[in-house]
Amino acid sequence: MSMSQTLAPHLPYLRRYARALTGSQSSGDAHVRAALTALLAGDQSLIEGVPPRVGLYRLFHAIWQSGAEHYDETAQIPGKTPEGRLKSLSASKRAALLLTAVEAFSLEEAAFIIDESPEEVEAAILGAQKTIDTQLASKVLIIEDEPIIALDLENLVTELGHKVVAIAATRDDAVAKALSERPGLVLADINLGEGGSGIDAVSDILAAFDIPVIFITAYPEKLLTGERPEPTYLIAKPFLPETVQATVGQALFFHPVAKEAA
């Protein structure tokens, strides 16, 4: 099996991780391309004796860290505002959280990827989540046509300290509630059945005001191609509570407008 065939199944999920880590599709995808270019050019190589997925993420981290396009706790002046305190949260702590909660790596695998000890990774996860949860709280709009899933999401985000201001099951209802409630975050299902498209609903909302959006889908690979404008934040169904928690935290971390909406 060629290297391309070996790595291909892992690339959509590396894009998901890179986008959440950097806060944008363009930056995340650019770092993924840089890692693949370095690998194919022979400038970098996967470490022998480790699973290809683990080696690929480790290579990505080496490329990403060399770019210095992320928050560094040593480069920030401690601030009194929530945004200032959040910016003091190191990139490695957020990386540890995403690698375990979203990408489902073990502590040992995450430690290998970011070149730290499992104990350091575990401490980083706890520290990152505590900082994010205590400093961020927002009003949330849930766009979901399945009542049980909508209720599950409502319970999860409420337990995280956010306020669900509305739940919508159709495109038109979602847009109307977004305009009336002015939420600071949207959780949107891709397919609303007879209620239309969640993507279309979000497009209408974003045309009215700027807001972070997390899409939820049973087919994440279709929205992680890197070939067109795609979501920065994506949760796969069925989702785990820790995945929702970590992704919500990252979305609000990179979006100061959302913090003001709390």
N, C-alpha and C positions, 0 to 999 in steps of 0.2 A: 504494500500500500504506500502511495506517495505521501509526502509531507502535507500537500494540499488536501488530500482526502482524509488524512488523519486529523487535521486541525479544523476542517470545514464545519463539523457539527458543533464546535465550541465557539465559533466566531459570533453568532448572534448574541450569545449570553455574555461574551466579553464586551460587545458593544453596549449591552444594557448596563453592565457594571461601569464601563468607562464613562458613559453619559451621566449616570447618577453621581459618580465620583467627581467629575469635573463641572457638572451643572449645566451642560449643554450637549446637544447632539453633535454640533460641529466640532467642538473641542474633543469630546470623547472619541468620535470616529477618526479624527485626525491622529490621535495618539495610537489608536489601533492600527491604522494604516502605516504609521511610522514603525511600529513594532514588527509588522509583517514585512515591510520593506527591508528592515535591517536583517531580519531572519533570512529572507530569500536572497539578499545580496551577500550573505555570508559574514556580515559584520557582527551578528549575534547568533547564538545557537541555543537550542534547548538542552537542558542538563540531562545527561543520560541517567537512566535508572529511576526516573520519576514519571508519573502518568503525564501524557501529553497536555491535558488540560491544566494541570498544576504548573507545568513548565511554561506553558503559554502565558498564563497570568503572571508568573514571575518575570518573564521577559517584558511583558507590558509594563510592569511596575518599574523596571529598570529604566525603560524609555521615558515613562511619565515623570519619574522623579528627576531625571536629568533635565527635563524641560522647565522645571520650577514654576509651573503654571498653577500652583495650588497654594492654599493658605498654609503658612508655616508659623507655628506658635512662637518661634524665636524671633520672627520678624515683625511681630505685632506689638503695638503699645497697648497695654491693658486698658480697656475702656470701661466706663461706668454704664453705658447703655447695653441693652440685650444684644444688639448687633455687634458691639465691640467685644463683648465676652464670647460670642459665638465665633468670631474671627480668630480668637485665641485658641480655638479647638484645632489641634494639629491634624494634618491630612492623614497621618498614619492611623490615628484613632478612628477617623471616619472610614478609612479603608478596611480596618479590622472589622468594624461593624457590618459593612456591606458584604465583605467576603463570607462571613459566617451566616448572617441573617438573610441575605438575599441570594447569594450564590451557593450557599449550603456547603461550604468547605468546612472541614474540621478545624479545631484550634491549631493542630499540628500543621495542617496544610496551609492555613492562613499565615502562620508564623514563618513557614518556609517561603511563601510568596513575598512577604514584605520584609524578610530577613530579620526577624525578631524571635524571641523565645515564646513558647506557648503561654507562659505566665504573663509576659508583657502584653501579648495579644488579648488575653482574658481581661486584664486590668484596663486596657485601652477600650475594649467593648463597653465595659461598665461605665467608664468615664465619659465616653462619647454619648451614650444614650442618656445618661443623667444630665449632661450639659444641654443636649438638644431638647429633652423633654421639659426641663425646668425653665428654659429661656424662650421657648416657642409655644404659642397657643394661638389657634386661628379658628375662624368660622368656616365650616365645611359644607359644601354642597355635594350630595351623592346622586349620581345619575345611574340608575340601575333598575331594570324592569323586573327582576326576580325579587319578590318581597323578602324571602328568607335571606338571600345574599345581602340585600340592602340593610336588613336589620342587623346582620352579622357585622357589616362594615360600620354601621352606626355605633354599635356597642364597642367595637374596637377603638375607634377614634375618640369616643367619649371617655373611655378608660385612659386614653393617653393625654387627657386634659383639654381636648378640643370641643367645640360646640357645633353640633350638626344643626344647621339652620333650615335645611330643606332636603327632601328626597324627591327626585323626579324620575318618572318612568318613561317619558317620551321626550323627543327633541324640543317640541314647542314648550312643554311644561318646564323643562330644564332652563331654557333661555329666559322664560318669564321669571322664574324664581331667582335666577342669577342676577337679573337686573333689579329685582326688588330687594333681595337680601344682601347683595354685594359681598359674597363670601371671600375668604382669603385663600381658599384651596378647593379644587374640584377633584373628586374621584369619579371617573367615568367609565362605564362599561362600553366596549366597542360596538356591540350589537344589541340594540334595544328591541329586537323583534319587530312587531307591527308598529312600534313607537318611533321607528326611524333609526338613524345612525348616531351613536354617541360622538363619533368624530365630527359629524356635521354640527351637532349641538355645541361642541366645544369651539368649533370654528366661529360660530355665531357669537358665542360669549366673548371670545378673544378679540373679536372685531369691536366690541363695546368697551372692554377694559382689560388691562394686563393682570394675569393671574396664573399661578403654577397649576399644572394639571397632571394627574397621575391616571394613566389608562389601565384598565383591567381587561384581560382577554385570556381565552383558553388557548389561543394560538399565537404566542409571542414571537415566534420565528418570522411570521409574516410582516411584523412591524420592526424588525431588527436587521434589515438587509444592508443598510448603509448606502443605499442607492437613490434615496429620495428624502424629502423632509419627513421625519418620523418622530415619535414621542421621545422626549428626554427621559421620562420616568414611566416604567412599565411594570405591572405586577401580573404574574401568571396565575390563572385559575387551575386547580384550587389553591388558594393562598394560605400562608401561615401567618399567625398574628405578628411574629417577629419580623416577617417580611414587610407587612404593612407598616409597622412601626418604624423600621429603618428607612423605608422609601419616603414616607411622609416627612420624616425628619430631614432627609436630604433635600427634598423639594422646598421646604420652608427655609432651610439653611441658606440656599442660594437666592432667595426671593424676598428682599426687604419689604416690598409692598405688602406681602402676605402677612408679615409680622405686624404691620400697622393696622391690618384689618381685624386683629384679634379683639 
